[in-house]
Amino acid sequence: MPYAPQQNGKVERSNRVVVEMALAMRQTADMGERFWSDAAKTTAYIRNRFPSKVLAGKTPIEVLTGRAPALNKPGVLGCDAEVLSKAQRQKLDAKTARGVFIGYEKSGVAVFGCPVVRRQ
């Protein structure tokens, strides 16, 4: 029923948890409001890898894909990161640039932000 959240309690509660997790992660990382969508995507990425009682202890990703999720790439929103630079560089240039972990895309690809570095 449209505009009747009372009829959709479980979904509304789940949405509230996602919003609160995203807000807490963004505030802990001291990231501005413009990173709200990145925090929300990362929250959804993490929540979809939590086991659920409703799914008999399986994760939503496991139910969708038929295999357990890989949990080998944890990242803390806003943490410092070294990002491999794919830009053309000279022999003695640094291979990485300092960046910040911004979150995960829906596909599971990690997203990093790097300040612009200009050649001198």
N, C-alpha and C positions, 0 to 999 in steps of 0.2 A: 504494500500500500504506500503510495508516494507521500512524502512529508509526514510520516508517522513512525518516528524512530522507536516508539514504544513497542511496535510490532516486530522490530528487528533487533532485539536486545543483544543477542550474542555477537552479531556483526558490529553493532555500534560499540560494544565493549572492546572488541578486537581493534577497531579503528582508533578508539581512544588510547589503547595501549601503544599502538604504533606512533600516534602523535606525541604522546608523553615521552616515549623512548627517544624519538627524533629530537625533541626539544631538549631533553637532558643531555644527549650526546653533543648537540650543537653548542649548548651553553658550557659544557665541560671543556670542549675544544676551543672555547672562546672564539667561535666563528660567527660572523655577522648573519643577519636575516637572509641575505642573498644566497646563503648555503642551505636554506631550509629544504629545498627539493632534494639536494644531495644527501642530507641527513635522513630524509624520509625514505629514499631509495635504499640507503644502507640499512636502515631499520627493517625494511621489508625483506631485504636479502638475508639478514640475520634471522629474523622470525621464521622465514621459510625453511630454515635449517635446524630449528628446534623440534624435538620430538613432541608429539601431541597425543593426549589421552584419547581424543576423538578418533584419531587415526591408528589406534592400537599401538602407540609408542613409535610409530614411524613419523618421518618428517614430511611436510607437504611436498618438498622436492622429490623425495623418494617415491611417494605415491604417484606423482606426475611422470617421472622418468623411469621408474622401475629399478633404480640403483641408489645406493646411499650417497649423500652429498660428500664432496671432498671438503674437508675442513683444514686444509693445509695452508691457507693464506689469510690468517687473521690480520686485522689492521685496526688501529685505534684512530677514530676520526680526529683529524687535526694533528696527528703525530708527524714528526720530521721524517723525510724520506729522501733517498738518493734515487733519482730517476735517470734511467739510461737514455742518453741523448741520441736520437736517430738523425739529427741534423748533420749536414756535412761539416766536418771539422778537420783541422790540420793535425798533423802527427802528434804534436805535444799538447794539444788541447785536452781538457778534462773529458772523460768519457761519460760522466754523469753530471747532473745538475741538482742542486739542492731544491727540494720541493716539499709539499705538504700532502698527506694522504687525505683526499676529499671524500672517498667512499667507493661504493660498488655500483655499477650499472646493473640493470635487470639481468643481463647475460652473465654476470659474475665477473666482468672485467673490472679490475681496480682502476680508479681514477685518481690522478695526481695533479696538483697544481704547481706550476713552476713560475717563479718570478722571471720576468724577461731579462735576459743577460745580453748586453751589447758588447761587441768587439771593440777594443780600444785601438 
